[in-house]
Amino acid sequence: MTQRNTSGSRRILIVLYGTLFMLCSALIGTAHWHELKSQRSEALERLSAIAASLADQVPARHASLLLEKYPAPGLIIKNTQDARYYVVHEQLRKAALRNAMEHPLLLVAKDEHGQFVIVATSEEQPRFRAAPGSATGLQERYETGGRASEAGELLAVEPLRDEQTGDPTSVIVARMNESTAVAAAYAALWRNIAIALALFGLAAVVLFRSVGRWVQATEADRIALASRNLDITDSIAYAGKIQRALVPSPSAYRELFDGAFVIDRPKDLVSGDFHWCHRIGPDTCIVAAGDATGHGLPGAMMAAIGCSLLNEIVPANVDKDPAELLTLLNTRLVTTLHQQGQRRGGGDGMDMSLCRIDRRQREILYAGAFRPLYWLHDGQLSVINGDRKPVGGAHLELERRFTCHKLAYQPGDRIYLFSDGYVDQFGGPERKRFMAARLHQLIEAHQHESLERQAELLEAAFLEWKGAEEQVDDVCLLGLAV
């Protein structure tokens, strides 16, 4: 387990480290791209400024006059040979020296054949009427001037214009190697890479030592928590098995009645709702549906206490009616949970419907603690409400009296006992409670169906109403054909 934890932690750290490395690389690459762009733009601006300054200094007609005077290449062999050439050369030379140009500054014009030729240069040796090299940038920018990047060079062209016509007579050409212009950007790139590698080396030490130990400890805590959670879940699941052993199976009701169904839907693994039955004689039994305070494990513990007390009280008091049984149950629950003298609202208890059914006399005795009894008789569904007081819970009196209702039924009648979880469920198009009125309508609408089919329809209606909403409480609904 420890080896798996270490391996998992190491993978997490490697992914984290790799993500940071890629992010930093992307940031450095983006910064370098912007720096290259900035350096290139600054170099072109500088070349344009040099060419523009020279265009203002060099006389526009000197190029055409020199080409007319010297009609063939090589006729100017030194810078002092002609006064006009000397003036232009000196201006180009000083500008090249002042700006530390790596390529010579050129004065270029078109000869009588329309070809670009060098008129003057900043170099010591004249190149009169020599070809200036690539003429692509010159051809595009001879009329208007401008800047370009071609063949690894940055180029700025500035035209000299005739004062009378405004037509270009020649152009100043300033060039520099692109690698020189962006050298600072590459220097910054390698500096940033070196800094990043140093920082990532330090980060690796911190991550794989300090943070690595923290991640391993966190992973160990998570696994320990998951293990404890699994133990708790297993314990709750086992508590559910115990609870199901205390609660009668649906088949027990089918042995006592002509038809029966049980809808039992806990909110969690175990439920605070429960149903219960006990046969008193060949034709007499007692059934109950209870809703203990809370849900989940606390509710299940209360439900288990309720079932246990019913198993103890009812067989010893078969001559008592449901109201008296609820009073006995209330007294025992209050005593068991030490609730004597507690003020209202400060204890645990349960709501319950309790019925004594005598099939020979065709008589139902019912008592309720906050829970009603639904009685379907002659096609009419009647609601018999219980007392508005719980069994147990916080109260001042130890003995609590309940009302007993006597019902004379006919063969084919049905009764329904249920907790409030079904009718309190939120859902529907407007996210409202299901409400008892809808349950009332459903039972009446499907009264001619068998109880098994009726159970399917009631459960389907509940699920459709709930939709994607969370179940708000435990659900228990018991239907009996008396």
ABEGO torsion letter per residue (X at the ends): XAAAAAAAAAAAAAAAAAAAAAAAAAAAAAAAAAAAAAAAAAAAAAAAAAAAAAAAABBAAAAAAAAAABABBGABABAAABAAAAAAAAAAAAAAAAAGBABBBBBBBBBAAGBBBBABBABABBABGBBAEBAAAAAAAAAAEEBBBBGGBBBBBBBBBBAAAGBBABBBBBBBBAAAAAAAAAAAAAAAAAAAAAAAAAAAAAAAAAAAAAAAAAAAAAAAAAAAAAAAAAAAAAAAAAAAAABBBAAAAAAABABBBBBBBBABABBABBBBBBBABAABBBBBBBBBBEBEAAAAAAAAAAAAAAAAAAAABAABBAAAAAAAAAAAAAAAAGABGBBBGABBBBBBBBBBBBAAAGBBBBBBBGBBBBBBBGGBBBBBBBBBBBBEEBBABABBBBBBBBBBBBBGBBBBBBBAAAAABBEEAAGBBAEAAAAAAAAAAAAABBAAAAAAAAAAAAAAAAEABBBABBBBBBBBBX
